[in-house]
Amino acid sequence: MVRRSIVAGCGSYLPERIVTNDELAKKIDTSHDWIVQRTGIHSRHIAADGQKTSDLALAASQDALQDAGIGAEDIDMIVLATATPDETFPSTATTVQAALGMTRGAAFDVQAVCSGFVYATNVADNFIRLGQADNVLVIGAETFSRILDWNDRTTCVLFGDGAGAVVLQGQDGDGSSTDRGILSNCLHSDGQHHDLLYVDGGPSSTQSVGFLRMEGPEVFKHAVRNLASVCSEALDAAGLAADDINWLVPHQANQRIISTTARKLKMSEDKIVMTVDHHANTSAASIPLALTEAVRDGRVTAGDVVVLEAMGGGFTWGASVIRW
Ligand code: UT7
């Protein structure tokens, strides 16, 4: 017998306010056509004044707990992926823990920027497989609108706010690739590429929050190079092949990156869950947001092989293979 982490429920939350490309084009030198052609993005959700990452995370968590049919008292651990925490400390995870009324267990944040949800999923899976937790709430939540330079057209049109969450639950399998749950995880990072994607502030450097800075075309090249290879690596580790994938749920940074990755895996586009058009890049939130959408509309069903993949600042990248 092998202990696995199954997805017992998922949920999401998007702020009410939708900002279209045309609205941005009124303020900066850009156009709807440029943004759609280069990224696939049509609109994004932006958090209201005063709405914090923990507020988004709490709403997504409540949705996921309801979907799983359990209460906060059943949760042993919260692992929250974010690059836009409410405060430098304590972790946003502990703020969500308190808001859920959860008084036991442990809660902490994971920082891997856009790969954060894959990292957090891997961390949670390890705790479950070691028997240290039975039910783990894994959250990806971001308010990237707070770290954007709204005068920099090369970055501000790309991102949005949102949150998604899953409940991972321990369950015994037979150790084969037909088991339900997480079958493999692969994580990578390469700190040499700091200058290609970073925030130019922080408590120990500038004592300020800073703004996101990115060399987009360079990041693009690394993303298309790394994403297909990490998916293949995770599929190998799970004893599966690209042909076995029912749904690719990628980090939603750019439609062209997603399509190129699928082409490299020789997958047809109709097996990709694509939300970048209406969510834009929500960093660590993009995968659980897309996953929840595909589960709720009936695309992802029991027995499906679902592959999560992401790449982000650090650089960090990773993939997880899950049998639904
Ligand atoms: O989630 C973390 C990982 N992040 C990513 O994966 C992002 C990866 N990068 C990308 O998605 C793309 O590189 C971008 C969408 C950021 C940019 O697309 P691109 O096709 O690489 O365009 P580019 O940066 O090469 O810019 C082409 C032109 C430039 O003008 P010139 O120099 O050719 O005259 C830019 O100044 O487009 C110009 N440009 C814009 N024009 C209108 C850049 N941003 C804009 C804009 N509106 N918003």
Boltz pocket constraint, residues with backbone or C-beta under 6 A from the ligand:
constraints:
  - pocket:
      binder: B
      contacts: [[A, 29], [A, 30], [A, 31], [A, 34], [A, 35], [A, 38], [A, 39], [A, 114], [A, 153], [A, 154], [A, 155], [A, 157], [A, 158], [A, 215], [A, 216], [A, 217], [A, 218], [A, 219], [A, 220], [A, 223], [A, 253], [A, 254], [A, 257], [A, 281], [A, 283], [A, 311], [A, 312], [A, 313]]
      max_distance: 6.0
